[in-house]
């Protein structure tokens, strides 16, 4: 097998499973582990993957805009599945936090149509507007520094306000995970500080994200696997990502 054919096979396996291991590729492709490591380095230099200890995951360049407005129609059916699962977890008389997330916008729409009597705290204006018409829902905005690209509030002032509450459940958006150090990631520090505050204030903390994000990560680490109670997704992850979550006892709903 020529080098280019071998690297194409590596990418095919990576696309299918979300991650690859050097030892397994060595056995499957019939070459040395050093040869596989060189292939992975070349593919990483081409932006096709990210090398990890003992293997690789898909490239960290997740194909979504940082502008929430642009993300609202992306993976819509997947987000609806996640929102429906999240709604089933919410009980009457609970206080919940809904983070900036296009999935949480769909969850807010489901809450608005339900009969649940709850308190919702959110830093996203879309969510506050959706829930404003339901008399059963007491809606509280966090305030703070307004970011037009997310139509919501982030940063230290928002985080300080969030810390004043105690949430029964917090539903947190996420841009991806990093299995190398079991971290949860997002675009930047302002968003990360806000998410971390909500996690600290919650009794039950859930990440809401589409399954594609299991294989990507962003630049800012706002929490780790042991800080949350589970990940709500439309599908379970595959390969080494699934093994890593099972090892860390992270439940995927």
Protein Blocks (a to p, Z undefined) as FASTA:
>chain_A
ZZklmmmmmmmmmmmnopacfklmmmmnopafklmmmmmmmmmmnopaccdehiacddfb
dcbdfblklmmmgoklmmmmmmmmmmmmpcghiacdddddfklmmmmmmmmmmmbdcddd
dfbfklmmmmmmpmkbccddebhaddfklopaedjklmmmmmmpccfbdcdddfbdcfkn
opacdfblmlmmmmmmmmmmpmbdcddddfklmmgccfbdfbdfklpgbdcdfbdcehjl
lmmmmmnopacZZ
